[in-house]
Amino acid sequence: MKDPFGKFVIAATGNFDVGIDKIRGWVQVNGGKWTTTITKHTTHLVCTKEHWKRDVQMVAAAKANPNIHIVKYDWLEDSLQARNPKNEKPYLWKTIMRAKLKEQNRQKAAMRNALKQDAVAFHGGCKKAREDLNSGTLSKRKAKNSNTWFTSSLASLEAARAERAAHKAAASILPTPSPDGQHSPRHPAAQPSSPTTAQSPPAAPQTPTPQPPPLPSPLPPLHPAAKADNEVAVRFLDLYHLHRDATNFIYDVVLARIDLATNTNSRYHLRLYETHTAPHAYCTVLRYVAPGQAAPAKQYVAPMGSSYEVAFRAWRSVFQQKTLLAWEERLLDEREKAERVWYWEFAVSLGYDWILGLRVGGLI
């Protein structure tokens, strides 16, 4: 096309690498008209991202006119190289910023969903830890009776609070003192008879003053062990959850053995746990569900409090024994897996069990 900008009136704002003078020259050489202000005849405004965000005067004036296309510099460059004006829609800053905002919202939503999934997976791991290790979340347990002089801060606070409440209750029921500062006598004293009043008629019997109830003795501070028996204390334990590695793989696998003849299957649940707190301790648990059994059999392959090396070595060993595949070989295709399994089955059939033991131990 001879004059690609022949019908356009173009303005520019911002700091471009090529400079405003070169842009003006390119527009004029290719048949376009150049303007330094926004008028009703302006058709395009080439704008940088910085000026678009700052909403400078020329950008604000161009936004007020819906017929003006506010485009990035790439539209001008691509149009010059193609010798034909490009469609403005992909180059409009309005379209670009809207797409960017949409992508940001999509990423935020994906992150929120990922956090929700992580939370669900974490709580699921804690639930399984409660089943396998009697751990996994905060648990409310009674503290065991202790005969030592050590007391917890919680028990001390509860005992002090109970003592203050007892003293306050005792003070609230004390008798009110008389105006002269003396308490009313509990029993009226017998007055001696006077000679001048010996022949006077006997006085009416006085009604005894009602006595207040006996004061309760201050309550002794409760023994910490007794307090713990009466109330349930919340304690933080060494809580466990399912281990997750850097690749986001959760160490909870199910190994199934299917018997087509009897149409039954048995399952092994192999799980690797780690503690919430650092430094982490680990534990490997194997659960076996036999056909027709309601309750699974459980085995601690690596006990609680094990190091990662011990727990992961136990994990690899169990996986190798049950599948005849090394842990790294689980990602092989089906043909290679079948070849490896056949090799080790053949070795075992010949009585070479020690070869399998060396491989399980990571020696070969």
ROZAVEX-772963 format. One record per residue (C-alpha): z, x, y; residue number from 1; residue in three letters. Coordinates in Angstrom, 1 decimal, decimal comma, always signed. Each point is the difference from the previous one (the first is absolute). Example, Ala and Ser with C-alpha at 12.3 -4.5 7.8 and 13.67 -1.06 7.14 Angstrom:
REM ROZAVEX-772963
+7,8 / +12,3 / -4,5 / 1 / ALA
-0,7 / +1,4 / +3,4 / 2 / SER
//
This chain:
REM ROZAVEX-772963
+0,0 / +0,0 / +0,0 / 1 / MET
-1,0 / +1,4 / +3,3 / 2 / LYS
+2,9 / -1,2 / +2,2 / 3 / ASP
+2,9 / -1,0 / -2,3 / 4 / PRO
+2,2 / -0,7 / +3,0 / 5 / PHE
-2,6 / -1,7 / +2,1 / 6 / GLY
+1,9 / -3,4 / +0,2 / 7 / LYS
+3,5 / +1,5 / +0,4 / 8 / PHE
+2,2 / +0,7 / +2,9 / 9 / VAL
+2,6 / +2,5 / -1,3 / 10 / ILE
+3,2 / +1,4 / +1,4 / 11 / ALA
+2,5 / +2,5 / -1,5 / 12 / ALA
+3,7 / +0,8 / +0,4 / 13 / THR
+2,1 / +2,7 / -1,6 / 14 / GLY
-0,1 / +3,7 / -0,8 / 15 / ASN
-2,9 / +0,7 / -2,3 / 16 / PHE
-0,8 / +3,4 / -1,5 / 17 / ASP
-3,6 / -0,1 / +1,3 / 18 / VAL
+1,1 / -1,1 / +3,5 / 19 / GLY
-0,9 / -3,1 / +2,1 / 20 / ILE
-3,0 / +1,8 / +1,6 / 21 / ASP
-1,8 / +0,5 / -3,3 / 22 / LYS
+0,6 / -3,6 / -1,0 / 23 / ILE
-1,4 / -1,2 / +3,3 / 24 / ARG
-3,1 / +2,2 / -0,5 / 25 / GLY
-0,6 / -1,3 / -3,6 / 26 / TRP
+0,3 / -3,6 / +1,1 / 27 / VAL
-2,5 / +0,4 / +2,9 / 28 / GLN
-2,5 / +2,1 / -2,1 / 29 / VAL
-0,1 / -2,7 / -2,6 / 30 / ASN
-0,7 / -2,8 / +2,4 / 31 / GLY
+3,5 / -1,3 / +0,7 / 32 / GLY
+1,7 / -0,6 / +3,3 / 33 / LYS
+3,2 / +1,8 / +0,9 / 34 / TRP
+2,9 / -1,4 / +1,9 / 35 / THR
+3,4 / +1,3 / +1,0 / 36 / THR
+1,7 / -3,4 / +0,5 / 37 / THR
+0,2 / -3,1 / -2,1 / 38 / ILE
-2,3 / -2,7 / +1,4 / 39 / THR
-1,4 / -3,3 / -1,2 / 40 / LYS
-3,2 / +1,9 / -1,1 / 41 / HIS
+1,9 / +2,5 / -2,1 / 42 / THR
-0,8 / -0,3 / -3,8 / 43 / THR
+1,9 / +2,9 / -1,6 / 44 / HIS
+3,0 / +2,1 / +0,7 / 45 / LEU
+0,4 / +3,2 / -2,0 / 46 / VAL
+3,7 / +0,6 / -0,2 / 47 / CYS
+2,4 / +2,4 / -1,7 / 48 / THR
+2,9 / -1,0 / -2,1 / 49 / LYS
+2,5 / +1,2 / +2,5 / 50 / GLU
-1,4 / -2,1 / +2,8 / 51 / HIS
-0,3 / -3,0 / -2,2 / 52 / TRP
+3,7 / +0,2 / -0,9 / 53 / LYS
+1,0 / +0,6 / +3,6 / 54 / ARG
-2,1 / -2,9 / +1,1 / 55 / ASP
-1,3 / +1,8 / +3,1 / 56 / VAL
-1,6 / -1,8 / +2,9 / 57 / GLN
-3,6 / +0,1 / -1,3 / 58 / MET
+1,1 / -1,1 / -3,5 / 59 / VAL
+2,0 / -2,9 / +1,4 / 60 / ALA
-3,0 / -1,1 / +2,2 / 61 / ALA
-2,3 / +0,2 / -3,0 / 62 / ALA
+2,4 / -2,1 / -2,1 / 63 / LYS
-0,2 / -2,7 / +2,6 / 64 / ALA
-3,7 / -0,3 / -0,6 / 65 / ASN
-0,8 / -1,1 / -3,6 / 66 / PRO
-3,6 / +1,1 / +0,3 / 67 / ASN
+1,0 / +3,7 / +0,3 / 68 / ILE
+0,2 / +2,0 / -3,2 / 69 / HIS
+2,8 / +2,6 / +0,1 / 70 / ILE
-1,1 / +2,5 / -2,6 / 71 / VAL
+0,9 / +3,5 / -1,1 / 72 / LYS
-2,1 / +3,1 / +0,6 / 73 / TYR
-1,4 / -0,1 / -3,5 / 74 / ASP
-2,1 / -3,0 / +0,9 / 75 / TRP
-1,8 / +1,9 / +2,7 / 76 / LEU
-0,5 / +3,1 / -2,2 / 77 / GLU
-1,3 / -2,0 / -3,0 / 78 / ASP
-2,3 / -2,0 / +2,2 / 79 / SER
-1,5 / +3,1 / +1,5 / 80 / LEU
-0,5 / +1,6 / -3,4 / 81 / GLN
-1,6 / -3,1 / -1,4 / 82 / ALA
-2,1 / -0,6 / +3,1 / 83 / ARG
+1,0 / -3,6 / -0,3 / 84 / ASN
+3,2 / -1,8 / +1,3 / 85 / PRO
+2,5 / -0,5 / -2,8 / 86 / LYS
+1,9 / -3,3 / -0,6 / 87 / ASN
+3,1 / +0,2 / +2,2 / 88 / GLU
+2,4 / -1,9 / -2,3 / 89 / LYS
+1,0 / +3,0 / -2,2 / 90 / PRO
+0,5 / +2,1 / +3,1 / 91 / TYR
+2,0 / -2,5 / +2,1 / 92 / LEU
+3,5 / +1,2 / +0,7 / 93 / TRP
+1,3 / -3,5 / -0,5 / 94 / LYS
-1,4 / -0,1 / -3,5 / 95 / THR
+1,2 / +3,5 / -0,8 / 96 / ILE
+3,6 / -0,6 / +1,2 / 97 / MET
+0,1 / -3,4 / -1,8 / 98 / ARG
-1,1 / +1,6 / -3,2 / 99 / ALA
+2,6 / +2,8 / +0,5 / 100 / LYS
+2,8 / -2,5 / +0,5 / 101 / LEU
-1,1 / -2,0 / -3,1 / 102 / LYS
+0,1 / +3,2 / -2,0 / 103 / GLU
+3,4 / +0,9 / +1,3 / 104 / GLN
+1,3 / -3,5 / -0,9 / 105 / ASN
-1,5 / +0,4 / -3,5 / 106 / ARG
+1,7 / +3,3 / -0,5 / 107 / GLN
+3,3 / -1,4 / +1,2 / 108 / LYS
-0,4 / -2,9 / -2,4 / 109 / ALA
-0,8 / +2,3 / -2,8 / 110 / ALA
+3,0 / +2,2 / +0,8 / 111 / MET
+2,3 / -3,1 / +0,0 / 112 / ARG
-1,4 / -1,1 / -3,3 / 113 / ASN
+0,5 / +3,5 / -1,4 / 114 / ALA
+3,6 / +0,0 / +1,1 / 115 / LEU
+0,5 / -3,4 / -1,5 / 116 / LYS
-1,5 / +1,2 / -3,3 / 117 / GLN
+2,2 / +3,1 / +0,1 / 118 / ASP
+3,1 / -2,1 / +0,6 / 119 / ALA
-0,9 / -2,3 / -2,9 / 120 / VAL
-0,7 / +3,0 / -2,3 / 121 / ALA
+3,3 / +1,7 / +1,1 / 122 / PHE
+2,1 / -3,1 / -0,6 / 123 / HIS
-1,8 / -0,5 / -3,4 / 124 / GLY
+0,9 / +3,6 / -0,9 / 125 / GLY
+3,6 / -0,7 / +1,1 / 126 / CYS
+0,1 / -3,0 / -2,2 / 127 / LYS
-1,2 / +2,0 / -3,0 / 128 / LYS
+2,5 / +2,7 / +0,8 / 129 / ALA
+2,8 / -2,7 / -0,2 / 130 / ARG
-1,3 / -1,0 / -3,4 / 131 / GLU
-0,3 / +3,6 / -1,3 / 132 / ASP
+2,8 / +1,9 / +1,8 / 133 / LEU
+2,3 / -2,8 / +1,3 / 134 / ASN
-1,0 / +1,3 / +3,5 / 135 / SER
-2,7 / -0,6 / +2,6 / 136 / GLY
+1,6 / -1,8 / +3,0 / 137 / THR
+3,4 / -0,3 / +1,6 / 138 / LEU
+2,4 / -1,5 / -2,5 / 139 / SER
+3,4 / -1,6 / +0,4 / 140 / LYS
+2,4 / +1,4 / -2,4 / 141 / ARG
+3,8 / +0,1 / -0,4 / 142 / LYS
+1,5 / +3,4 / +0,6 / 143 / ALA
+1,9 / +1,3 / -3,0 / 144 / LYS
+3,8 / +0,1 / +0,2 / 145 / ASN
+1,1 / +3,4 / +1,2 / 146 / SER
+3,4 / +1,6 / -0,2 / 147 / ASN
-0,8 / +2,8 / +2,4 / 148 / THR
+1,2 / +0,1 / +3,7 / 149 / TRP
-3,6 / +0,0 / +1,2 / 150 / PHE
-1,0 / -3,2 / +1,8 / 151 / THR
-3,3 / -1,1 / +1,4 / 152 / SER
-0,4 / -0,7 / +3,7 / 153 / SER
-1,0 / -3,6 / -0,8 / 154 / LEU
+3,2 / -0,6 / -1,9 / 155 / ALA
+2,1 / +1,6 / +2,7 / 156 / SER
-1,6 / -2,2 / +2,7 / 157 / LEU
+0,5 / -3,1 / -2,1 / 158 / GLU
+3,7 / +0,9 / -0,6 / 159 / ALA
+0,6 / +0,6 / +3,7 / 160 / ALA
-1,7 / -3,2 / +1,0 / 161 / ARG
+2,2 / -2,0 / -2,5 / 162 / ALA
+3,1 / +1,7 / +1,3 / 163 / GLU
-0,8 / -0,9 / +3,6 / 164 / ARG
-0,8 / -3,6 / -1,0 / 165 / ALA
+3,4 / -0,3 / -1,7 / 166 / ALA
+1,9 / +1,3 / +3,0 / 167 / HIS
-1,9 / -2,3 / +2,3 / 168 / LYS
+0,8 / -3,0 / -2,2 / 169 / ALA
+3,7 / +1,0 / -0,1 / 170 / ALA
+0,2 / +0,3 / +3,8 / 171 / ALA
-1,6 / -3,4 / +0,5 / 172 / SER
+2,8 / -1,8 / -1,8 / 173 / ILE
+3,0 / +1,7 / +1,7 / 174 / LEU
+2,5 / -2,5 / +1,7 / 175 / PRO
-0,3 / -0,5 / +3,8 / 176 / THR
+2,9 / +1,7 / +1,9 / 177 / PRO
+2,3 / -2,1 / +2,2 / 178 / SER
-0,1 / +0,4 / +3,9 / 179 / PRO
+3,1 / +2,2 / -0,1 / 180 / ASP
-1,6 / +2,4 / -2,4 / 181 / GLY
+2,1 / -1,0 / -3,0 / 182 / GLN
-1,3 / -1,7 / -3,1 / 183 / HIS
+1,4 / -3,4 / -0,8 / 184 / SER
+2,8 / +0,3 / -2,5 / 185 / PRO
-0,9 / -1,1 / -3,5 / 186 / ARG
+3,4 / -1,7 / -0,6 / 187 / HIS
+2,4 / -1,2 / +2,7 / 188 / PRO
+3,2 / +1,9 / -0,1 / 189 / ALA
+3,3 / -1,9 / -0,6 / 190 / ALA
+1,8 / -0,3 / +3,3 / 191 / GLN
+3,9 / +0,2 / +0,0 / 192 / PRO
+1,7 / -3,2 / +1,1 / 193 / SER
+1,8 / +0,1 / +3,3 / 194 / SER
+3,4 / -1,6 / +0,5 / 195 / PRO
-1,2 / -2,1 / +2,9 / 196 / THR
-2,8 / -1,4 / -2,2 / 197 / THR
+1,9 / -0,4 / -3,1 / 198 / ALA
+0,3 / -3,8 / +0,4 / 199 / GLN
-3,5 / -0,6 / +1,3 / 200 / SER
-2,3 / -1,8 / -2,3 / 201 / PRO
-2,0 / +2,2 / -2,3 / 202 / PRO
-3,4 / +1,0 / +1,3 / 203 / ALA
-3,1 / -1,2 / -1,7 / 204 / ALA
-1,4 / +2,3 / -2,6 / 205 / PRO
-2,6 / +2,3 / +1,4 / 206 / GLN
-3,5 / +0,0 / -1,6 / 207 / THR
-0,7 / +3,5 / -1,4 / 208 / PRO
-2,9 / +1,8 / +1,7 / 209 / THR
-3,0 / +0,2 / -2,3 / 210 / PRO
-0,4 / +3,4 / -1,5 / 211 / GLN
-3,3 / +1,8 / +0,1 / 212 / PRO
-1,4 / +1,0 / -3,3 / 213 / PRO
+0,9 / +3,5 / -1,2 / 214 / PRO
-2,1 / +2,8 / +1,4 / 215 / LEU
-2,5 / +1,4 / -2,5 / 216 / PRO
+0,4 / +3,6 / -0,8 / 217 / SER
-2,8 / +2,2 / +1,2 / 218 / PRO
-2,7 / +0,4 / -2,7 / 219 / LEU
-0,2 / +3,4 / -1,4 / 220 / PRO
-3,4 / +1,7 / +0,2 / 221 / PRO
-2,1 / -0,8 / -3,0 / 222 / LEU
-0,7 / +2,7 / -2,5 / 223 / HIS
-3,7 / +1,0 / +0,1 / 224 / PRO
-0,4 / -0,6 / -3,7 / 225 / ALA
+1,4 / -3,5 / +0,3 / 226 / ALA
-2,1 / -0,7 / +3,1 / 227 / LYS
-3,1 / +1,1 / -1,9 / 228 / ALA
+0,9 / -2,3 / -2,9 / 229 / ASP
+0,3 / -3,0 / +2,4 / 230 / ASN
-3,1 / +0,6 / +2,0 / 231 / GLU
-3,4 / +1,3 / -1,0 / 232 / VAL
-1,0 / +3,1 / +1,9 / 233 / ALA
-3,6 / +0,9 / +0,7 / 234 / VAL
-0,8 / +3,6 / -1,1 / 235 / ARG
-3,1 / +2,1 / +0,3 / 236 / PHE
-0,9 / +1,4 / -3,4 / 237 / LEU
-2,6 / +2,6 / -0,9 / 238 / ASP
-2,7 / -2,6 / +0,1 / 239 / LEU
-3,4 / +0,4 / -1,8 / 240 / TYR
-3,5 / -1,3 / +0,5 / 241 / HIS
-3,3 / +0,7 / -1,6 / 242 / LEU
-1,5 / +3,4 / +0,9 / 243 / HIS
-3,2 / +0,1 / +1,9 / 244 / ARG
-2,0 / +3,2 / +0,5 / 245 / ASP
-2,2 / +1,2 / +2,8 / 246 / ALA
-3,0 / -1,9 / -1,3 / 247 / THR
+2,0 / -3,3 / +0,2 / 248 / ASN
+0,1 / -0,2 / -3,8 / 249 / PHE
+3,2 / -1,8 / -1,2 / 250 / ILE
+1,4 / +1,5 / -3,2 / 251 / TYR
+0,3 / -3,3 / -2,0 / 252 / ASP
-2,5 / -0,2 / -2,8 / 253 / VAL
-0,3 / -2,3 / -3,0 / 254 / VAL
-1,4 / +1,4 / -3,3 / 255 / LEU
-1,1 / -2,7 / -2,4 / 256 / ALA
-0,7 / +0,3 / -3,7 / 257 / ARG
-2,0 / -2,9 / -1,4 / 258 / ILE
-0,1 / -0,9 / -3,7 / 259 / ASP
-3,1 / -2,1 / -0,5 / 260 / LEU
+0,9 / -0,8 / -3,6 / 261 / ALA
+3,2 / -1,8 / +0,9 / 262 / THR
-1,1 / -0,9 / +3,5 / 263 / ASN
+3,1 / +1,6 / +1,5 / 264 / THR
+0,7 / +2,7 / +2,5 / 265 / ASN
+2,8 / +2,2 / +0,9 / 266 / SER
+0,6 / +1,5 / +3,5 / 267 / ARG
+1,6 / +3,1 / +1,4 / 268 / TYR
+1,1 / -0,1 / +3,6 / 269 / HIS
+0,3 / +3,5 / +1,4 / 270 / LEU
+1,7 / +0,3 / +3,3 / 271 / ARG
+1,0 / +2,9 / +2,3 / 272 / LEU
+2,7 / -0,8 / +2,6 / 273 / TYR
+1,2 / +1,9 / +3,0 / 274 / GLU
+3,1 / -0,5 / +2,2 / 275 / THR
-0,2 / -1,4 / +3,5 / 276 / HIS
+1,9 / +2,8 / +1,5 / 277 / THR
-1,1 / +3,6 / +0,4 / 278 / ALA
+0,2 / +2,4 / -1,7 / 279 / PRO
-1,6 / -2,2 / -2,6 / 280 / HIS
+1,2 / -0,3 / -3,6 / 281 / ALA
-2,2 / -1,4 / -2,7 / 282 / TYR
+0,1 / -1,9 / -3,3 / 283 / CYS
-2,6 / -0,9 / -2,6 / 284 / THR
+0,5 / -3,1 / -2,1 / 285 / VAL
-2,0 / -1,3 / -3,0 / 286 / LEU
+0,2 / -3,6 / -1,0 / 287 / ARG
-1,5 / -1,2 / -3,2 / 288 / TYR
-0,9 / -3,7 / -0,7 / 289 / VAL
-0,7 / -0,6 / -3,6 / 290 / ALA
-1,9 / -3,1 / -1,3 / 291 / PRO
+2,4 / -2,9 / -0,4 / 292 / GLY
+2,9 / +1,7 / +1,8 / 293 / GLN
+1,4 / -1,7 / +3,1 / 294 / ALA
+2,1 / +2,9 / +1,3 / 295 / ALA
-1,7 / +3,4 / +0,5 / 296 / PRO
+1,4 / +3,2 / -1,3 / 297 / ALA
+0,8 / +2,5 / +2,8 / 298 / LYS
+0,1 / +3,8 / -0,1 / 299 / GLN
+1,0 / +2,5 / +2,7 / 300 / TYR
-2,6 / +2,7 / -0,5 / 301 / VAL
+1,3 / +1,9 / +3,0 / 302 / ALA
+3,6 / -1,0 / +1,1 / 303 / PRO
+0,9 / -1,1 / +3,5 / 304 / MET
+0,5 / +2,9 / +2,4 / 305 / GLY
-2,8 / +2,1 / -1,6 / 306 / SER
-2,2 / +2,2 / +2,1 / 307 / SER
-3,6 / -0,9 / +0,6 / 308 / TYR
-1,2 / +2,8 / -2,4 / 309 / GLU
+2,1 / -1,3 / -2,9 / 310 / VAL
-0,8 / -3,7 / +0,6 / 311 / ALA
-3,8 / +0,6 / +0,4 / 312 / PHE
+0,0 / +2,3 / -3,1 / 313 / ARG
+1,6 / -2,8 / -2,0 / 314 / ALA
-2,6 / -2,4 / +1,5 / 315 / TRP
-2,9 / +2,2 / -1,1 / 316 / ARG
+1,5 / +0,5 / -3,4 / 317 / SER
+0,4 / -3,8 / -0,7 / 318 / VAL
-3,4 / -0,7 / +1,3 / 319 / PHE
-1,5 / +2,7 / -2,3 / 320 / GLN
+1,8 / -1,2 / -3,0 / 321 / GLN
-1,0 / -3,7 / +0,4 / 322 / LYS
-3,6 / +0,5 / +1,1 / 323 / THR
-0,9 / +3,4 / -1,5 / 324 / LEU
-1,4 / +0,8 / +3,5 / 325 / LEU
+1,4 / +2,4 / +2,5 / 326 / ALA
+1,0 / -1,6 / +3,3 / 327 / TRP
-2,9 / +1,7 / +1,8 / 328 / GLU
-2,5 / -1,3 / -2,7 / 329 / GLU
+0,7 / -3,7 / +0,9 / 330 / ARG
-2,8 / +0,1 / +2,6 / 331 / LEU
-2,7 / +1,1 / -2,5 / 332 / LEU
-2,7 / -2,4 / -1,0 / 333 / ASP
+0,3 / -1,9 / -3,3 / 334 / GLU
-2,2 / +2,3 / -2,0 / 335 / ARG
+2,0 / +3,1 / +0,9 / 336 / GLU
+3,3 / -1,9 / -0,6 / 337 / LYS
-1,2 / -1,0 / -3,5 / 338 / ALA
-0,9 / +3,6 / -0,8 / 339 / GLU
+3,4 / +1,3 / +1,1 / 340 / ARG
+1,8 / -2,7 / -1,9 / 341 / VAL
-2,0 / +0,7 / -3,2 / 342 / TRP
+0,6 / +3,7 / +0,3 / 343 / TYR
+3,8 / -0,4 / +0,1 / 344 / TRP
+0,0 / -2,7 / -2,7 / 345 / GLU
-1,9 / +2,4 / -2,2 / 346 / PHE
+2,4 / +2,8 / +0,7 / 347 / ALA
+3,0 / -2,2 / -0,9 / 348 / VAL
-1,7 / -1,2 / -3,2 / 349 / SER
-0,3 / +3,6 / -1,1 / 350 / LEU
+3,7 / +0,6 / +0,7 / 351 / GLY
-0,4 / +1,9 / +3,2 / 352 / TYR
+2,7 / -1,9 / +1,8 / 353 / ASP
+1,2 / +3,2 / +1,7 / 354 / TRP
-3,3 / +0,1 / +1,9 / 355 / ILE
+0,7 / -3,4 / +1,5 / 356 / LEU
+3,5 / +1,1 / +0,8 / 357 / GLY
-1,3 / +3,0 / +1,9 / 358 / LEU
-2,4 / -2,1 / +1,9 / 359 / ARG
+2,6 / -2,6 / +0,9 / 360 / VAL
+2,3 / +2,8 / +1,3 / 361 / GLY
-2,8 / +1,2 / +2,2 / 362 / GLY
-0,4 / +3,3 / -1,8 / 363 / LEU
-3,7 / -0,6 / -0,9 / 364 / ILE
//
